[in-house]
Amino acid sequence: MAFDFPSNPQPDEEFTDAASGVVYIWNGYAWTRKGSGATSGGSTGIEEAPIDSVPYARRNAAWVPADLMTADRPIFNSITPASVAATAAPLTIMIAGSKFSVTAKVYLGNELMPSAFVSPSEMSFPLDPANHAVGPHVVTVNNTGLSSQPRTLTIT
């Protein structure tokens, strides 16, 4: 079962995973398991975070580097393709830039698109041009309320 931590926690804020009962605490940079690290018997069904020098946070039932969870204004450099025919078959639009987080969202105008985080410098979203009006459409990337500069996707 996937769970999401609160997006704007305060230092020492606690979050309890409803599926496992494990309590996590925000240390000001990343969510960490509360306590000494000892588990209270048996498996929780959630794997432990990797043991290395990288702080990890939990997102969609997986451990990701915590710096990808932090909200920062995304930089939107380019969109590919920048123009598509209204009669084109559904396709995947690629967005290039930087500071994309795993919680980033892509908007086509005011419409939230079902976007995918590829990397901190790349996102994608599916587009069926037939479902949108012919003309220019503003595309932005949003990291928890911080929006990128707009780019234009034109449907011809």
KOLRO-817522 format. One line per field, with one value per residue (C-alpha): residue in one letter; x, y, z. Coordinates in pm, 1 decimal, padded with zeros to 6 digits. Layout:
BEGIN
residuo <- [a, ...]
X <- [X, ...]
Y <- [Y, ...]
Z <- [Z, ...]
This chain:
BEGIN
residuo <- [m, a, f, d, f, p, s, n, p, q, p, d, e, e, f, t, d, a, a, s, g, v, v, y, i, w, n, g, y, a, w, t, r, k, g, s, g, a, t, s, g, g, s, t, g, i, e, e, a, p, i, d, s, v, p, y, a, r, r, n, a, a, w, v, p, a, d, l, m, t, a, d, r, p, i, f, n, s, i, t, p, a, s, v, a, a, t, a, a, p, l, t, i, m, i, a, g, s, k, f, s, v, t, a, k, v, y, l, g, n, e, l, m, p, s, a, f, v, s, p, s, e, m, s, f, p, l, d, p, a, n, h, a, v, g, p, h, v, v, t, v, n, n, t, g, l, s, s, q, p, r, t, l, t, i, t]
X <- [00000.0, 00139.7, 00142.6, 00256.7, 00416.6, 00285.9, 00438.6, 00522.6, 00617.4, 00747.9, 01063.4, 00987.5, 00645.5, 00546.3, 00371.5, 00229.7, 00202.8, -00150.1, -00052.1, 00238.8, 00196.0, 00555.2, 00611.6, 00837.5, 00966.3, 01071.3, 01424.7, 01410.8, 01553.0, 01406.2, 01156.6, 01333.5, 01201.6, 01135.0, 01321.8, 01651.0, 01594.0, 01490.2, 01169.0, 00903.3, 00902.2, 00802.0, 00802.8, 00609.2, 00587.7, 00791.9, 01156.0, 01413.3, 01569.7, 01905.1, 02196.8, 02435.9, 02517.4, 02207.9, 01901.8, 01588.7, 01218.0, 00916.7, 00705.9, 00457.3, 00571.0, 00938.2, 01241.4, 01373.0, 01658.9, 01515.0, 01656.4, 01410.2, 01124.7, 01214.9, 01012.8, 01214.5, 01111.9, 01149.8, 01340.0, 01157.0, 01396.1, 01219.7, 00924.0, 00942.6, 00762.8, 00666.2, 00402.1, 00165.2, -00112.7, -00465.3, -00509.3, -00197.1, -00225.2, -00183.2, 00182.3, 00417.6, 00538.2, 00884.8, 00982.9, 01348.5, 01480.3, 01604.5, 01493.0, 01199.7, 01091.0, 00905.0, 00603.9, 00610.4, 00295.8, 00256.7, -00021.2, -00150.0, -00321.8, -00521.6, -00555.2, -00351.3, -00194.2, -00110.5, 00262.2, 00556.2, 00878.3, 01166.4, 01460.6, 01538.9, 01587.3, 01309.1, 00933.6, 00675.3, 00300.7, 00063.5, -00130.3, -00417.2, -00422.3, -00779.6, -00899.9, -00760.8, -00838.1, -00623.0, -00385.4, -00116.6, -00134.4, 00072.5, 00260.8, 00408.7, 00571.5, 00472.4, 00670.2, 00434.8, 00305.3, 00619.8, 00565.5, 00817.7, 00824.6, 00568.5, 00647.7, 00413.3, 00280.8, 00099.0, -00170.6, -00211.4]
Y <- [00000.0, 00338.4, 00626.1, 00983.4, 01189.1, 01542.4, 01777.0, 02072.0, 01923.1, 02114.8, 01995.4, 01706.3, 01649.0, 01281.8, 01069.8, 00723.4, 00480.8, 00341.3, 00011.8, -00077.7, 00141.8, 00262.9, 00618.3, 00850.5, 01192.4, 01489.7, 01596.9, 01916.3, 01745.9, 01395.7, 01159.4, 00908.3, 00615.4, 00721.4, 00542.8, 00361.1, 00165.4, -00152.8, -00300.2, -00440.3, -00798.1, -00920.8, -00758.8, -00441.1, -00518.5, -00205.8, -00248.5, -00045.0, 00254.3, 00186.5, 00217.3, 00470.8, 00839.4, 00956.4, 01066.1, 00893.7, 00976.9, 00756.9, 00819.4, 00587.3, 00279.6, 00333.2, 00500.9, 00795.0, 01036.4, 01306.6, 01590.0, 01486.9, 01544.4, 01902.0, 02173.2, 02416.6, 02629.2, 02402.3, 02524.5, 02442.1, 02456.5, 02280.9, 02072.0, 01800.8, 01805.3, 02173.6, 02137.2, 01850.6, 01805.3, 01787.7, 01467.5, 01302.6, 00980.8, 01004.7, 01061.4, 01128.0, 01483.6, 01519.2, 01812.5, 01899.2, 02126.2, 02094.6, 02083.9, 01851.9, 01664.0, 01333.8, 01534.4, 01773.1, 01814.5, 01918.9, 02154.3, 02211.7, 02545.3, 02488.5, 02112.7, 01883.8, 01623.5, 01264.7, 01331.8, 01103.7, 01194.9, 01055.6, 01228.2, 01561.5, 01701.0, 01524.8, 01470.6, 01340.8, 01337.5, 01168.5, 01387.0, 01305.0, 01611.8, 01535.9, 01615.3, 01971.0, 02285.3, 02388.3, 02667.4, 02748.1, 02593.9, 02706.6, 02423.9, 02463.2, 02236.8, 02285.4, 02167.2, 02196.9, 02542.0, 02673.2, 02702.9, 02704.5, 02962.1, 02870.5, 02708.2, 02676.9, 02357.7, 02428.5, 02203.3, 02268.6]
Z <- [00000.0, -00097.2, 00145.6, 00119.8, 00390.6, 00452.8, 00194.8, 00423.1, 00761.2, 01059.1, 01240.6, 01478.3, 01316.2, 01332.0, 01069.4, 01138.3, 00848.0, 00873.8, 00705.9, 00930.6, 01238.3, 01200.9, 01320.8, 01122.0, 01227.8, 01011.6, 01103.8, 00900.0, 00589.8, 00559.8, 00720.7, 00945.8, 01142.7, 01500.8, 01776.2, 01797.9, 01479.6, 01657.7, 01527.5, 01750.4, 01624.6, 01283.4, 00944.0, 00878.1, 00507.7, 00430.8, 00344.4, 00531.4, 00357.1, 00192.0, 00431.4, 00283.8, 00322.4, 00130.1, 00332.0, 00199.2, 00209.9, 00140.3, -00172.5, -00345.9, -00153.5, -00237.4, -00082.9, -00286.8, -00213.1, 00012.4, -00196.2, -00469.8, -00223.1, -00137.9, -00303.3, -00509.9, -00806.2, -01110.6, -01415.4, -01739.6, -02038.6, -02325.9, -02437.0, -02705.4, -02936.5, -02912.8, -03182.6, -03265.5, -03519.4, -03382.4, -03583.2, -03439.7, -03243.8, -02864.2, -02775.7, -02485.6, -02435.1, -02278.6, -02056.9, -01994.5, -01721.2, -01365.9, -01002.8, -01078.8, -00766.2, -00747.3, -00627.3, -00927.8, -01135.8, -01500.1, -01607.4, -01960.4, -01911.1, -01591.2, -01652.2, -01427.9, -01654.1, -01547.6, -01544.3, -01473.3, -01293.4, -01500.7, -01331.0, -01161.4, -01513.6, -01705.4, -01682.2, -01926.3, -01976.4, -02221.8, -02464.6, -02695.7, -02923.6, -03033.8, -02679.0, -02684.6, -02883.3, -03177.4, -03081.9, -02826.9, -02477.9, -02179.6, -02003.4, -01654.3, -01395.0, -01031.5, -00725.8, -00427.1, -00517.3, -00687.5, -01062.7, -01343.2, -01616.8, -01886.8, -02219.4, -02516.3, -02672.1, -02998.5, -03139.8, -03512.3]
